[in-house]
Amino acid sequence: MLRHHSNRGCRVTGECLESLEQRRLLSAALVGDVLLVQGGRRSDLISINTRDGGVTIRATINGARSYFTAAQVRQIDVIGYRGNDRIEIAESLSQPVMAEGD
């Protein structure tokens, strides 16, 4: 992001680069055959369940849904990161799940 400031640490043109706070995008992605579900730094509600009789896995992070073909998923890793996370895992899943959160 470019901002105009007096002249401290700025180029001759007056343009300065200002760093932003670190952010982590909430995401659910298939990495090889591992479904990786990641929350953020705040309190997240993450749920993993099946639909279509187990054909599809649905990952929901704070209301945002992502869908994956269950046959392509060997394992599910859920990382809540910081915050008072609530992680819900459906008993109907046949894949092993590793879940951690703060």
Wavefront OBJ file of the C-alpha trace (Angstrom):
o trace
v 0.000 0.000 0.000
v 1.406 3.399 -0.928
v 0.830 6.371 1.312
v 2.134 9.896 1.348
v 3.974 10.945 4.500
v 6.250 13.828 5.420
v 9.602 12.352 4.379
v 10.693 9.773 6.951
v 11.813 6.602 5.111
v 10.227 7.822 1.874
v 11.490 8.075 -1.633
v 12.181 11.432 -3.223
v 8.693 11.330 -4.744
v 7.144 11.200 -1.274
v 5.776 7.650 -1.705
v 6.269 5.337 1.250
v 5.709 1.656 1.805
v 3.918 0.841 4.992
v 3.751 -2.729 6.286
v 0.396 -4.234 7.186
v -0.333 -6.499 10.121
v 0.126 -10.213 9.492
v -3.054 -11.925 8.332
v -3.987 -15.545 7.760
v -6.678 -16.474 5.300
v -9.196 -19.001 6.474
v -9.035 -21.913 4.096
v -9.898 -25.476 3.235
v -7.827 -27.075 0.482
v -6.864 -30.495 -0.768
v -3.071 -30.798 -0.575
v -2.269 -34.066 -2.298
v -4.675 -36.442 -0.579
v -4.840 -34.485 2.701
v -7.708 -32.100 3.343
v -6.109 -29.153 5.163
v -8.574 -26.906 7.006
v -7.171 -23.759 8.650
v -8.803 -21.177 10.863
v -7.373 -17.812 11.814
v -6.085 -15.839 14.786
v -9.520 -15.187 16.236
v -12.190 -17.551 17.529
v -13.362 -19.763 14.669
v -16.196 -22.221 14.203
v -14.940 -25.078 12.048
v -17.039 -28.109 11.177
v -16.231 -31.116 9.014
v -18.993 -33.477 7.967
v -20.246 -35.601 5.096
v -23.157 -35.314 2.746
v -24.591 -37.348 -0.118
v -24.220 -40.546 1.917
v -20.499 -39.971 2.449
v -19.609 -39.174 -1.170
v -18.800 -35.537 -0.343
v -16.955 -33.935 2.572
v -18.115 -30.471 3.593
v -15.711 -28.174 5.467
v -17.312 -25.080 6.989
v -15.231 -22.251 8.441
v -17.241 -19.452 10.060
v -20.134 -20.146 7.683
v -18.072 -20.398 4.459
v -18.486 -23.855 2.920
v -16.101 -25.879 0.761
v -16.834 -29.288 -0.746
v -14.477 -32.169 -1.556
v -14.881 -35.620 -3.077
v -14.428 -38.032 -0.158
v -12.652 -40.656 -2.308
v -9.818 -38.163 -2.934
v -9.248 -37.501 0.792
v -6.999 -39.918 2.750
v -6.657 -37.765 5.889
v -8.084 -34.537 7.329
v -5.905 -32.027 9.212
v -7.711 -29.205 11.021
v -5.717 -26.318 12.515
v -7.626 -23.670 14.428
v -4.617 -21.502 15.320
v -5.288 -18.839 17.974
v -8.573 -17.838 19.503
v -11.247 -19.792 21.322
v -11.933 -22.196 18.453
v -14.809 -24.608 18.242
v -13.995 -27.583 16.010
v -16.751 -30.079 15.234
v -15.940 -33.376 13.503
v -18.768 -35.648 12.312
v -18.609 -39.270 13.444
v -19.694 -40.323 9.944
v -16.253 -39.523 8.474
v -14.205 -42.578 7.512
v -10.914 -40.632 7.176
v -8.622 -40.145 10.188
v -8.685 -36.583 11.552
v -5.935 -34.630 13.289
v -7.346 -31.478 14.922
v -5.619 -28.785 16.957
v -6.605 -25.342 18.144
v -5.972 -22.890 20.935
l 1 2 3 4 5 6 7 8 9 10 11 12 13 14 15 16 17 18 19 20 21 22 23 24 25 26 27 28 29 30 31 32 33 34 35 36 37 38 39 40 41 42 43 44 45 46 47 48 49 50 51 52 53 54 55 56 57 58 59 60 61 62 63 64 65 66 67 68 69 70 71 72 73 74 75 76 77 78 79 80 81 82 83 84 85 86 87 88 89 90 91 92 93 94 95 96 97 98 99 100 101 102
